Amino acid sequence: MKVLKPLLGVVLSSVMALGVHAQQAAITLHGASQFGDDHAFTKSMVRFEELVKKYYGKPINFVLHKNSELGLEKDYFAYMNQGKAVDYAIVSPAHMSTFSKAAPFIDAPFLFSDLNHWNKVLDQDVLKPIADEVEQKAEVKLIGYAGGGVRNIFANKSAGNLADLKNLKVRVQGAPIWSRTFGAVGMTPTVIAYNEVYNAIQNGVIQAGENEAAGVEAMKFYEVAPNILMTRHAITIRPLCFSVKTLKKLPADLQEAIIKAGKEAGAYGRQVESSEDQAKLDKYAKEGKLKQVPFTQRAEMQKLVDPVMAAYAKEVGADAIYAKINALK
């Protein structure tokens, strides 16, 4: 027994060392979200984590930095491009314009007639040429498409037609197509950082912004802009992105798991957001926090915007994609 005890100690020490080594060898991937646990984007990334673990079947760690801990979406995209700090995130196409002029077009206002049209475009992979360009130039791969929220205008005044919208000071995203289309409708678009919108309305710098219900809820925009103008001017596409620099360093089987999981997590995110959208607006309407204002001239608005959209599509080299999108209506 005296001989066996030292031998047993050596064996146990070796097993423990192997365990420590295995823990050290486990890959860790970092994700980022501007929002908390209840937001559809965060839920999509949690599902992505679950699916990768399922398909990979080996030890792997995920750290999801929530509530803008690592900045905003534009920062996440820059980090993924550089291959540091953030490996995966959901990012608005507006933040990809530095690398692909056509990228913001996939999320442009007045592009989709309704959710059915939007789903057709995504299911038929019409956006693949833009995704390929982003991957090549930005070294960020679009592995899935979340989104599905219908965007409306939240404002500190009621407006139900084009005359009411005249000169409305509205915050828009940085991509030029947003300023051009909103300007064509007669509004006064202003580019302001997303996290500054609440204070800008509160201080009278602007009167309105535009967002899907999940964003209005998360940022509490209803507190300063209690009217939701039902313009239904856009349906969001929010790519789930992954750093190519990170991806290339990973084992082949993990790369396959990430690509497969990304597509499924994106589809899950679309289902979550599109199903929750109207319910969120109705909830705040019932609580008296957000008044839904019917917009009576959606068709007239579209006519004003169509020439701007066609010209912009040609300018950024997305005219063939625009034609395919319109053909699916």
C-alpha distance (Angstrom), angle and dihedral (degrees) to the residues before:
residue distance angle dihedral
M1 . . .
K2 3.81 . .
V3 3.83 89.3 .
L4 3.81 92.5 47.1
K5 3.84 95.6 52.4
P6 3.83 96.4 65.2
L7 3.82 89.4 42.9
L8 3.81 90.9 51.0
G9 3.81 89.3 49.4
V10 3.81 91.3 53.7
V11 3.82 91.2 49.4
L12 3.81 92.6 49.0
S13 3.80 91.8 47.8
S14 3.81 90.3 51.1
V15 3.81 92.3 49.8
M16 3.81 91.1 49.2
A17 3.79 91.0 48.8
L18 3.79 90.5 50.9
G19 3.81 89.3 50.4
V20 3.81 92.0 52.1
H21 3.80 90.4 47.1
A22 3.82 90.9 50.7
Q23 3.77 90.3 51.3
Q24 3.79 91.3 49.7
A25 3.79 91.3 47.7
A26 3.83 94.2 54.6
I27 3.79 110.9 110.4
T28 3.81 117.8 -120.5
L29 3.81 121.5 -153.2
H30 3.80 122.9 -166.7
G31 3.80 123.6 -146.9
A32 3.80 130.8 -177.3
S33 3.80 136.3 -152.0
Q34 3.80 131.8 179.1
F35 3.79 88.2 -145.7
G36 3.80 143.7 59.9
D37 3.80 132.3 -107.3
D38 3.81 95.8 -74.5
H39 3.80 97.0 58.5
A40 3.82 119.3 100.8
F41 3.83 91.9 -127.5
T42 3.80 92.5 56.0
K43 3.80 90.8 45.5
S44 3.82 89.2 52.0
M45 3.80 92.0 53.3
V46 3.80 92.0 47.1
R47 3.81 88.2 53.0
F48 3.82 88.8 48.6
E49 3.81 89.5 55.1
E50 3.81 91.8 49.2
L51 3.80 92.7 49.1
V52 3.81 94.7 47.2
K53 3.81 90.1 52.3
K54 3.80 89.9 48.6
Y55 3.82 95.7 49.1
Y56 3.81 97.0 38.2
G57 3.81 95.1 46.9
K58 3.80 94.4 -165.8
P59 3.83 132.6 96.9
I60 3.80 111.6 -71.4
N61 3.79 132.9 155.1
F62 3.80 128.9 -142.6
V63 3.80 127.3 -164.4
L64 3.81 114.5 -170.1
H65 3.81 112.6 -165.6
K66 3.82 106.4 -152.9
N67 3.81 138.0 -173.4
S68 3.83 94.9 37.0
E69 3.80 92.0 -61.5
L70 3.82 89.2 150.0
G71 3.80 96.9 36.2
L72 3.80 129.0 -99.3
E73 3.80 134.2 -35.5
K74 3.82 92.7 -89.7
D75 3.81 87.4 57.5
Y76 3.81 92.5 49.0
F77 3.80 91.0 53.3
A78 3.81 91.5 50.1
Y79 3.80 90.3 49.7
M80 3.81 92.0 50.0
N81 3.81 90.2 48.5
Q82 3.82 89.0 53.3
G83 3.80 93.4 43.1
K84 3.79 95.2 -123.8
A85 3.84 140.6 109.4
V86 3.84 95.8 -3.6
D87 3.81 124.3 52.0
Y88 3.81 99.4 172.8
A89 3.80 137.4 13.4
I90 3.78 143.8 145.6
V91 3.80 108.5 -105.2
S92 3.79 134.8 -178.7
P93 3.84 111.7 -114.1
A94 3.83 87.2 -126.9
H95 3.81 87.6 77.0
M96 3.82 92.8 56.8
S97 3.82 96.5 63.0
T98 3.83 94.0 101.3
F99 3.80 88.5 67.8
S100 3.80 101.5 28.3
K101 3.80 123.5 26.4
A102 3.80 88.8 -164.1
A103 3.82 95.9 52.9
P104 3.83 97.5 85.2
F105 3.79 88.6 51.0
I106 3.82 91.5 73.5
D107 3.79 88.3 64.7
A108 3.80 97.5 37.3
P109 3.80 121.7 138.4
F110 3.81 118.4 -101.1
L111 3.82 91.9 19.1
F112 3.82 98.4 117.1
S113 3.77 125.9 46.3
D114 3.82 94.9 -153.6
L115 3.81 143.4 -28.5
N116 3.81 93.4 -77.3
H117 3.80 90.6 55.8
W118 3.81 90.6 45.9
N119 3.81 92.1 51.5
K120 3.82 91.8 49.2
V121 3.81 90.8 54.8
L122 3.81 92.5 50.3
D123 3.81 95.3 42.5
Q124 3.82 91.9 52.6
D125 3.82 92.8 48.6
V126 3.81 92.6 -125.9
L127 3.81 89.8 156.0
K128 3.83 95.2 59.7
P129 3.85 96.1 106.4
I130 3.81 90.2 57.6
A131 3.80 92.3 45.8
D132 3.82 89.4 51.1
E133 3.81 91.3 51.5
V134 3.82 92.6 49.8
E135 3.80 90.8 49.1
Q136 3.80 92.7 49.2
K137 3.81 98.7 43.9
A138 3.81 103.3 29.4
E139 3.81 98.6 30.2
V140 3.78 89.0 -130.8
K141 3.80 118.2 124.0
L142 3.82 120.6 -146.1
I143 3.81 99.8 -140.1
G144 3.81 99.0 171.5
Y145 3.78 143.5 -0.3
A146 3.79 120.6 -121.0
G147 3.80 125.6 169.5
G148 3.77 126.9 82.7
G149 3.77 98.4 159.3
V150 3.79 114.8 136.6
R151 3.80 108.8 -129.9
N152 3.80 121.7 -136.5
I153 3.81 133.6 169.3
F154 3.80 118.1 -95.8
A155 3.79 112.0 -158.3
N156 3.78 144.5 169.9
K157 3.82 88.8 -125.6
S158 3.79 134.9 47.0
A159 3.82 118.7 -106.1
G160 3.79 125.2 171.9
N161 3.81 104.5 167.9
L162 3.82 143.2 25.5
A163 3.79 93.8 -87.3
D164 3.82 89.7 55.9
L165 3.81 90.7 51.0
K166 3.82 93.2 54.0
N167 3.84 109.7 127.8
L168 3.82 92.9 -7.9
K169 3.82 106.3 164.3
V170 3.80 101.4 -130.1
R171 3.79 131.2 174.4
V172 3.81 113.8 -126.3
Q173 3.79 135.5 -179.3
G174 3.79 119.3 -90.5
A175 3.82 97.9 -106.0
P176 3.86 109.0 105.1
I177 3.81 93.9 -126.7
W178 3.81 90.2 69.5
S179 3.79 94.6 55.1
R180 3.80 92.0 43.5
T181 3.79 96.7 50.1
F182 3.79 95.5 43.0
G183 3.78 89.3 46.4
A184 3.82 90.4 51.8
V185 3.80 89.0 56.0
G186 3.82 90.0 55.0
M187 3.79 101.1 -102.8
T188 3.81 126.1 125.8
P189 3.82 105.1 -119.1
T190 3.80 120.8 -158.0
V191 3.81 128.1 -173.5
I192 3.80 110.6 -133.1
A193 3.82 129.6 161.0
Y194 3.79 111.4 -94.7
N195 3.78 94.7 -121.1
E196 3.83 90.8 53.8
V197 3.82 97.4 53.6
Y198 3.82 96.6 91.0
N199 3.82 93.6 54.2
A200 3.81 92.5 41.3
I201 3.82 90.9 58.5
Q202 3.78 92.1 41.5
N203 3.81 90.7 52.6
G204 3.82 95.2 44.4
V205 3.81 96.2 -112.4
I206 3.81 88.5 123.9
Q207 3.80 134.3 7.1
A208 3.78 101.3 -147.1
G209 3.77 150.4 7.3
E210 3.78 134.7 -164.3
N211 3.77 129.9 -123.1
E212 3.77 146.8 133.0
A213 3.80 119.7 -90.3
A214 3.81 94.2 -98.4
G215 3.80 91.0 58.1
V216 3.81 93.8 45.1
E217 3.79 88.3 52.1
A218 3.80 97.0 44.7
M219 3.81 94.6 47.8
K220 3.83 94.9 37.5
F221 3.80 91.1 -129.6
Y222 3.81 88.9 158.9
E223 3.81 88.2 74.3
V224 3.83 92.3 67.8
A225 3.81 99.8 21.8
P226 3.83 108.4 37.1
N227 3.83 96.0 173.9
I228 3.79 122.3 83.5
L229 3.80 109.7 -162.5
M230 3.81 106.3 -151.7
T231 3.81 97.2 -136.9
R232 3.83 92.9 137.9
H233 3.79 86.6 -157.4
A234 3.80 98.1 158.2
I235 3.78 144.6 17.2
T236 3.77 112.3 -147.4
I237 3.76 126.3 -117.5
R238 3.78 110.8 -168.4
P239 3.80 113.3 -179.8
L240 3.78 118.9 -144.3
C241 3.80 100.4 -133.6
F242 3.78 134.1 -160.3
S243 3.80 129.1 -167.0
V244 3.80 111.4 -109.3
K245 3.81 90.1 -154.2
T246 3.81 88.9 58.7
L247 3.80 94.2 40.8
K248 3.81 93.2 55.3
K249 3.81 90.7 56.4
L250 3.81 94.3 54.3
P251 3.82 127.8 91.0
A252 3.81 114.4 -90.8
D253 3.81 93.7 -114.4
L254 3.80 91.0 52.5
Q255 3.81 90.6 49.2
E256 3.80 88.9 54.1
A257 3.81 91.3 48.6
I258 3.82 91.0 50.6
I259 3.82 93.8 50.6
K260 3.80 92.6 47.3
A261 3.81 93.4 44.6
G262 3.80 92.3 46.8
K263 3.78 94.1 58.6
E264 3.80 92.6 47.3
A265 3.81 94.3 44.1
G266 3.80 89.7 51.6
A267 3.80 91.5 52.1
Y268 3.80 89.3 48.3
G269 3.80 90.5 51.1
R270 3.82 91.6 51.4
Q271 3.78 90.7 51.6
V272 3.81 92.5 48.3
E273 3.79 96.9 47.7
S274 3.80 98.5 40.9
S275 3.82 91.8 48.4
E276 3.82 94.2 47.1
D277 3.80 96.9 43.0
Q278 3.80 104.8 88.5
A279 3.80 92.1 31.8
K280 3.81 90.0 61.7
L281 3.82 92.3 50.7
D282 3.80 91.2 47.7
K283 3.81 90.7 49.8
Y284 3.80 93.2 55.8
A285 3.80 91.8 42.1
K286 3.80 89.5 54.5
E287 3.80 90.2 49.7
G288 3.81 89.9 51.8
K289 3.81 93.1 -117.8
L290 3.81 99.7 110.3
K291 3.80 127.7 31.5
Q292 3.82 115.4 -151.9
V293 3.81 107.0 -138.4
P294 3.85 114.0 -162.8
F295 3.80 113.2 -130.0
T296 3.80 111.4 -143.2
Q297 3.81 102.2 -171.0
R298 3.80 105.4 54.7
A299 3.85 92.0 129.5
E300 3.82 92.4 50.1
M301 3.78 89.5 48.4
Q302 3.80 90.2 53.0
K303 3.84 91.4 52.8
L304 3.79 91.2 54.3
V305 3.79 91.2 50.1
D306 3.84 101.7 42.8
P307 3.84 96.3 80.1
V308 3.82 90.2 48.7
M309 3.80 91.0 50.0
A310 3.81 93.0 49.0
A311 3.81 92.5 48.8
Y312 3.80 92.3 47.4
A313 3.80 92.9 48.2
K314 3.80 89.3 54.5
E315 3.81 92.0 45.8
V316 3.82 94.0 54.8
G317 3.80 95.4 38.8
A318 3.79 94.7 -108.5
D319 3.81 97.9 114.6
A320 3.82 93.2 109.8
I321 3.82 90.5 51.3
Y322 3.82 90.6 46.1
A323 3.81 89.9 53.1
K324 3.82 91.1 50.6
I325 3.81 91.4 48.8
N326 3.80 91.6 50.7
A327 3.82 91.0 46.6
L328 3.82 89.7 59.7
K329 3.82 94.2 58.0
